[in-house]
Amino acid sequence: MAMTVRLPEELDRKLEAIAAAEHVSKHALLVQGAELIAERRARGDLIAGAIDFVTSHDAALLERLADA
């Protein structure tokens, strides 16, 4: 999918320097960044689901621990 991204000049310069240091294009760098954001969101959703599972399935145990 084609997309145009307009970056502030300062950010563009920073990305240009990082891309040059990593020997990749700015496009590849932006794709990597988007993948990291998506992975972080998915990991956060998994953690939230695990917390919900524990609090609902182990509510009695958690109450006993709180009273100890």
C-alpha positions as CSV (number, residue, x, y, z in Angstrom):
1,M,0.0,0.0,0.0
2,A,1.5,3.4,-1.0
3,M,1.5,6.1,1.6
4,T,2.9,9.6,1.9
5,V,4.4,10.5,5.2
6,R,5.2,14.2,6.0
7,L,7.7,14.5,8.8
8,P,8.9,17.5,10.6
9,E,12.3,18.5,9.3
10,E,14.1,17.7,12.6
11,L,12.6,14.2,12.8
12,D,13.5,13.7,9.1
13,R,17.1,14.6,9.8
14,K,17.2,12.2,12.8
15,L,15.8,9.4,10.7
16,E,18.2,10.1,7.9
17,A,21.1,9.8,10.3
18,I,19.8,6.6,11.9
19,A,19.1,5.0,8.5
20,A,22.6,5.9,7.3
21,A,24.1,4.4,10.4
22,E,22.0,1.2,10.1
23,H,22.6,1.0,6.3
24,V,18.9,0.9,5.6
25,S,16.5,3.2,3.9
26,K,14.2,5.6,5.8
27,H,11.3,3.6,4.5
28,A,12.7,0.4,6.1
29,L,13.4,2.3,9.3
30,L,9.8,3.5,9.4
31,V,8.5,0.0,8.7
32,Q,10.6,-1.4,11.6
33,G,9.2,1.3,13.9
34,A,5.6,0.5,12.9
35,E,6.3,-3.2,13.6
36,L,7.7,-2.4,17.0
37,I,4.6,-0.3,17.9
38,A,2.3,-3.1,16.7
39,E,4.2,-5.7,18.7
40,R,4.2,-3.5,21.9
41,R,0.4,-3.1,21.6
42,A,-0.1,-6.8,21.1
43,R,2.1,-7.6,24.1
44,G,0.1,-5.1,26.2
45,D,-3.1,-6.7,25.2
46,L,-1.8,-10.1,26.1
47,I,-0.6,-8.9,29.5
48,A,-4.0,-7.2,30.2
49,G,-5.8,-10.5,29.2
50,A,-3.5,-12.5,31.5
51,I,-4.2,-10.1,34.4
52,D,-7.9,-10.3,33.8
53,F,-7.7,-14.1,33.8
54,V,-5.8,-14.3,37.0
55,T,-8.0,-11.8,38.9
56,S,-11.2,-13.6,37.8
57,H,-10.0,-17.2,38.3
58,D,-7.9,-16.7,41.4
59,A,-10.1,-14.1,43.2
60,A,-10.4,-16.2,46.4
61,L,-6.6,-16.8,46.5
62,L,-5.9,-13.1,46.0
63,E,-8.3,-12.2,48.8
64,R,-6.5,-14.7,51.2
65,L,-3.2,-13.2,50.2
66,A,-4.4,-9.7,50.8
67,D,-5.7,-10.7,54.3
68,A,-2.4,-12.4,55.3
